[in-house]
């Protein structure tokens, strides 16, 4: 497993928070916090989006496991 950069970690945490708050899968383009981060960084966005998606997937998986 690769280590995440600081910005990727921020994106991962945003993904977890968005999925927890919305209790559904939230695409990166619909997240204000993620849009703000992408506007701040402005280049090399693909790793940020992947980290965000991993955070969303982690939180949705966690919520599903709690339901069982």
Residue pairs with C-beta under 8 A, 6 or more apart in sequence:
4 12
4 51
5 47
7 37
7 41
7 48
8 47
8 48
8 50
8 51
9 51
10 37
11 34
11 37
11 48
11 49
11 51
11 52
11 55
12 51
12 52
12 54
12 55
12 58
13 55
14 31
14 33
14 34
14 37
14 52
14 55
15 26
15 28
15 31
15 34
15 51
15 52
15 53
15 54
15 55
15 56
15 57
15 58
15 59
16 55
16 56
16 58
16 59
17 33
18 26
18 31
18 33
18 34
18 55
18 56
19 25
19 26
19 55
19 56
19 59
19 60
19 63
20 59
20 63
23 63
24 60
25 56
25 60
26 56
28 34
28 35
28 38
28 49
28 52
28 53
29 35
31 52
34 48
34 52
37 48
38 45
38 48
38 49
41 48
